Amino acid sequence: MFELMQSTRAQSLHLFIDPPTGLKAVVVIHSEQLGPAMGGCRYLPYADDESAMTDAIRLAQGMSYKAALAGLPMGGGKAVIVRNPHVENRAALFEAFGRFVDSLQGRFITAVDSGTSTLDMDCIAQSTPYVTSTTASGDPSPHAAMGVFAGIRATSMARLGSDNLEGLRVAVQGLGNVGYALAEQLHAAGAELLVSDLDPGKVRLAVEQFSAHPVAHEALISTPCDIFAPCGVGPVLNGQSVMQLRCAAVAGSANNQLTTLQVADQLESRGILYAPDYVINAGGLIYVALTHRGEAVGTITAHLARIPTRLTEVFAHAQAEKRSPARVAQMLAERLLYG
């Protein structure tokens, strides 16, 4: 674990247990260079404790890059709570997690993420002020989707020569809060949707509301489309899956889409344009960070509008330097973080 922390430049890793509630939590503070670390709280099952810590470390690094490239006065962090099959009192568990966050004395601010809700954030807020995306401050998912939608238009312009999405075939993998909101915006823009999710109910709803075409979850990645939009959990692009892609570009809301940077090079060699995840999906972080700071709606909207601009800048650098946008984005982020 120390080796992974060193390779990602993670600053610290914190573990917490609370036997009465069954809480097992991990918080990683990757960087405080630009401000206090901010990151969502995941509540998911993990194969083992090492997997939970590895996930938190990699996600925290992405949050640092995301905040830096979005121009936010925040560092990057991440929280992971290992989900057990049976929890007697969910509210008590998240209140206990709030005490853990509070013990870090403002070095880490948490928010909603995969497996958690605004109600869970309300429970955390019973124990600490270092939390956002409560029911009072609002769910960041619609803002994350807005940013990804704008990023898809920028990606379409860069790869296909037009930001008009009417008639474009977009494969949305994962219909969670962000994925579903993104599908709604794509449908309104006239895109033809191919959708998959592990929950068949969400797929049926997308078919009914957006005239989407359902595709088996494991088959979507190899289905011909213009843009493949990964919006689920965990890395979906590896050396094998990249060779199955039949699209012009990859642009979605999921974090850590690539298993390694070498996968980005494979995409580049195949002529598939990649929109770096922590650039295109910064909308949620922008919303929770600026809401927590008490910024006005206009300020938040202005920050969201910078996502396609930053993405276009990354694409231009990548084209000029004949490198993957993923490598360019990492270079730009690390320059802001480390000089």
Summary of the structure (lengths in Angstrom):
residues: 339
radius of gyration: 19.0
end to end distance: 25.8
largest distance: 57.6
contacts: 1275
relative contact order: 0.13
helix: 48%
strand: 18%
